[in-house]
């Protein structure tokens, strides 16, 4: 009999506004695991950012973090898989972004990928932009990129664009050597975060790798709410999305009309889990 594995996005799906997991979601996680369901987070957050809302004691089996850059055994706090950019790949991607004068952040290698260096082209007076907002948020962990450019491996590059910026579609063909994933900024709720990873990095690829490590091929389930969940939602056998998901996702997947605080229970009820 096949097992079951559930991949859960976090922000906008199980939590809202950076709040902690609700008591109901935590109770449902325990019930699912007691019923034999393997539960894995699938988040765009770094390990540092995850630690702000998810503790080691919470009932998750695994965590896919940074959109698939790494996978962690949540109980052991051991990184099982890591996929990073080489120095030459960082320079290649950075050159493409710099030619378009796109504000860019380069995130350090694991496990310190909450540290970053940045190159900013926008005027300083645009301090209200999403790019500047993230710099202020991580002011203790970031610094401007020096003229000699980046040295060493990196987890990803992050470019921040306005939703209607024509450069977004213009540069995509030039980034075909990378895994490029679009996300909506969790800071202002509308800016485009263009995330550039090593080839093959995605939530779905990490989920496939993790599923393949289980004793028997499992039935796969996924919960999400944003563009960076698209590949995972398409890959899973059963998928549900939050009611505030972008229109493009609502055209493809079943919307579960539930608040984040009780989203997991309603999903389990819909799928008759565990």
Buried (B, 14 or more C-beta within 10 A) or exposed (E): EEBBBBBBBBBBBBBBEEEEBBEBBBEBBEBBBEEEBBBBBBBBBBBBBBEEBBEEEBBBBBBBBBBBBBBBEBEEEEBBBBBBBEEEBBBBBBEBBBEBEBBBBBBBBBBBBBBBBBBBEBEEEEEEBBBBBBBEEBEEBBEEBEEEBBEEBBBBBBBBBEEEBEBBEEBEEBBEEBBBBBBBBBBEEEBBBBBBBBEEBBBBBBBBBBBEEEEEEBBBBBBBBBBBBBBBBEBBEBBBBBEBBBEEBBEEBEBBEBEBBBBBBBBBEBBEBB
